[in-house]
Structures are given as C-alpha cells and as structure tokens.
C-alpha cells in the first residue's frame, strides 16, 4: 500500500517536470502550424497594396497546376533518392574498409570526418571553385589526361549531379561514423566462427555483418533522407537553381517565391505541401522499409 | 531583504541623477545648431565601395550633427528581403534604407517610404539638388515628388581590347551583328586562345541585366504601353537568339553559370576580347593591382540594331537612400542621407575607395576622378546620357518578371528550349504575375 503510494507520488512529481515542457512545445507547434495554414488560405504578398483577402484553396490549386513547382518536386525526389542511397552504400563500404587493423587508422578516421564538420558555405564554395569550367581543378586534372573541359555547373544535364557529388562528399562520413560505431559492437567471435567454418569474406559481410548493421543503416538512411529534403545551402551557393532551372528543388523554389517575388502565402503553400509529402513518404518508409526494432 | 531593496533603489536614483546631469550638459554643449544630437539612426545599406566610403566617414557626420548611426551592411540580394519584411510589418526597425530605384515606385505605392521635398527645404545644410546628375534624380521621383537621394549610379557599355582589335583589324562594333562578326574573327585568328566575347549568363537578374541590352537594342521591351508583358514579340525572340548564339559559339566555357565577378575576372585577366557590362567594371579594368589589361581597353556605347528602339540599350541603375515611413526620426534620417550624398562626401569618397559611381557632378569633374577613371569617363557619361531608367521593369512585380525572364534566357543559353518557346512561357508567367 505504502509502496504504491510512493510510486504514485514520484510519478506525479516527474510529470510536473515534463508536462509544462511538452505542453509548451505542443502549443508552439500548433500555433505555428495554425498560422502557416492561415497564411496558405490568404493572398499575402509584400509587393501589393490590394490588401489581404481570404482566397480559400486558390494557392493549392495554383500549385497543382504550376509546372515549375511540380518539376522542382520531381527534382527533389530524385535528389533525395540518389543522395541517400549513394551515401548509405558508400558509407558502409568505407566503414567496412576502415574496420580492418592498419597503421594510421586513427588518423584516417579523423580525416574522414572533416567534410562533415565543414560549414556548408565553405563546402559549397570549395566545390564551386573545383567545378569552375574555366579555372577549376577538376577540369585541369581532366585536361592532363586529354579530356575537353566539362561545363559542370553550366550544363543543365550535369549541374544537378555536380551538386549531388558535393552532398555525397559532405555527408557520407556521417554514415561512416554511425556504421563504424556499430561495427565495433559486433562480437568478433561471430566473425571468427564464420571464418573457421570456411565462409568467404563476401559471405561473412553479407550474412553476418550487414544484418547486424541493419538498424544503424535504417536510422542513417532516415536521417539522411530528411536532411536531403531540406538541402538548400549547397544548391544556393553552387547554382542558385540554374542553369535553365535544372537544379531548382522545391525548397529553393519556395525560397525564390518568398524572397524574390515576396509572395508569402504561395511560398508557405509550397513549404506546407513539401512538409506533407515528406511526412507521408517518411511514414511509408518507416512502415515498410524499417525493421521492427527501429520503429 | 528590505535593506537590499532600499540600497538598490538609492543606487538607481543616484544613477538617474548622474544621467540627468550628463544629459543637461550635453544639451547645453549642443545648443541650437545640432537639433537632433543624441539621436541614434538605424541604417541598412548594400555592400559596395560607396558604402565603405560612407562608413569610413561616419565620425565626421557624428561630429557635425551629434547623431549616431548604426550601419548594417548586407549583400544586395539580401537587402531587399530584409527591408521588405520590416516595411510590411511597419516595425520602424530601419530609419534609412538603400535600395535600387527600380523598387521606388513599389515602395511609394505601398506607402513604405516618405517624400523628401519638405525635409529638403527645412534642413538644407548638406543638400544641393543641382549637383546631382539629373538622370539619377528622375528614377527616384514619383508624381513629381522626390523619394530617394542618389548614392551611386552606373550605366553599361561595351568594353573591348584595343590591342587585339588593332592586331586583327577589327572596327568597334555598332550593332549586335558586328559584335558577333568581331567575336568570330577573334576566335578564329587567335585559334581559340582568346574568347571572342564574355557576358554574364547566370539564371536570374545576372543574365537578364545583360540580355536587356539586346532586347532594347533590337527594338523590344519588357512591357507594353498598357502594362502587359511584351516578351512574345519577334524582336524579343531575335534578341535572345542572337545573345545565346554569340555566347554559345564564341563565349567562354561555363557562361551559363557566370555572374558579375566571374565575367569581370575573365576580362581583367586578358582572356576575352570583349565584354558588355556595367560601367563600374571600368574601374577594375584600369586598376593595376587587379588587372592585366590596364590601358589596353577601349570603351564604346552598347550597340543598337534598330533605328527605332523603344528605349536606350544601355542601362541606368541608381541606388538611392530612402527614409522609412515607419521611422520615428525622419528629420535626423534626412540629415544623414543628405550628408552621405553631399558633394563634399562624394569627393572625399574618391580618395578612400574605388568609387566610380558617384552621383555628384562636382565629384565627376574633380581631378581625382579624372586621374583614376579618365580612361572611360567619356564613354560612361555618354552611356549615362542615353541610359534607360526602364531598362529593367520598374513595376512592383519587377522581381518576379526578372525571375521568369531569367529562366527563359537560361534555357536558351543552355540549349534546352528555342527562344520563341521560352519567351512565350515567360510571357504567360509575367502576365499572370502582373494581374495577380
């Protein structure tokens, strides 16, 4: 009886600590969401003197028929899929490689994390200079083996992939970091036992190591996917959405509508739409692609 | 508890008394000739040599008026969103903003900035209207009222390498066809070692700013007389075709992502025979510390292809200082803007910064100006005289129109659409924006 009472009281005490915080966060989230929806249903533009009017779903109808917005959405999806899969696959490969014992391992591990801690602005500028068609290093190296200069950021068929390369360079180390920390927790005797039984290295990786990495990789993929939806800095610095709109993601389009055209309501509609699509996609990913333990 | 309370209260009283004494002294010292001493202005300006010169001279202003200035300097692209957000919220966060004159009409319609004529008659100690280049005042005037004081201005012109033109026997181009012919000759005779012509091709205002020369020079325009989009015309399509063709055939690699800096550097490094750009580039070409082509560059007006253009093919861009309607200290703000644009400060700026964009006639006629910028002064004044203030549309939706047009320019330059199709698309988007 007494113990039950104690338990009851201590639980109440704990509640007193977290409830106000949760309440405040919920209030802030709902207030902001409410304001965002209110904006979407009006026609607020900083460049007009007509005044604010309620326009219902007009902004959503406009988005549904806006080829520029739809193309940007498609480009965003393409970027998310490519960036996430390259980063995860490359990340595991590098982590497996670094899991061997070799001289200077600590140094290599430190160096590989450099891109991740670099400010996006510096990373973007560095890649912009590397990709420069006239005086960039990449074209210089290519010229030494006799390849004609490639217009990396000026060719609409190439520019998106150039930004992708920069993103992969910057964020693969994140996957490496997560995978390496998990690899260290894998009991070595399991691998040894498999080796004793005569399993090849490929089979060991496939049947022993990867299944144990599954949870980590799922989390890494989820975090990278969410981050690539939000990708903005590299695009803004390297191409500003050009040439010929070939690198304009939904995010960048929303930014242009808000801060070049000052069409606040429409920009908010684009942002809200992207949020909804992303949430649905991530929920599906969570539901079908994730192992149970991760959920 | 009580003791601490009373102790802190007496400290407060003492501090207040001391403060009051200081203020009284200050008032006595200031007297009547500094009516706004003690005011603190918040000013938003655009990163530019002129702004640097103003910042360096701020202590002079404070000494003369007793007004303190908090100066915030941001890149041009960021300045407009910043001021728009504060303006639309009516916050009064900025007393003074620096903006391109293309925004003036929109700001006036939205009641964001105030007319200056009344302030000018009341506090004229720094102000001399007759000293401003007249062409710079016009775009800052709406319905006969002055809304901004020109801080710096520029036009555009054709820059070409005199040495190469002489070597290859090329005459200075007067039409866009002659530009193309000259670019072709350079490319062929130098075996592709030197780029025929370089221009900005980056999507957005960068590409549109330069392409506009072709548009106006071909007899086209952005808008019709009754305010509709005019980009679906044969003139506009020819202009875009010629612009894209000369760059794709005889321009530099990577032109589709080149902005002002990239273009300027390429020409300064002697890698191109021609460029069409802002007059401020002249100051860089003639600066031995950054340029390898000092003294080798000729300057000429922007070519024109038609006999009856709707407007000049060289630009006229003016950045002015405006006073926010929400400002609580408009008189002090006026003193600041009239000081920053005064004859004295502009002449002074020539010694402190590479400021070829002065708006004062006296500064342009000063020996310092001739010494530094004599090489292109004549061509610059000619371009200014024929400069087109409607070069980039000045309607409230200007940004959106430039944005849509930029996509068309970029598409044709990248070869993903024909000029007629791309411009038709931009035309529809522009008309939608104009009626929204």
Interface residues (C-beta under 8 A of the other chain):
Chain A: X45 X46 X47 X48 X49 X68 X132 X133 X134 X149 X151 X152 X153 X154 X155 X156 X159 X239 X240 X241 X242 X243 X244 X245 X246 X256 X258 X259 X260 X261 X262 X263
Chain B: X81 X84 X85 X87 X88 X106 X109 X110 X111 X201 X202 X203 X204 X252 X253 X254 X255 X256 X257 X258 X262 X266 X271 X396 X397 X399 X400 X403 X406 X407 X410 X411 X413 X414 X416 X417 X433 X436
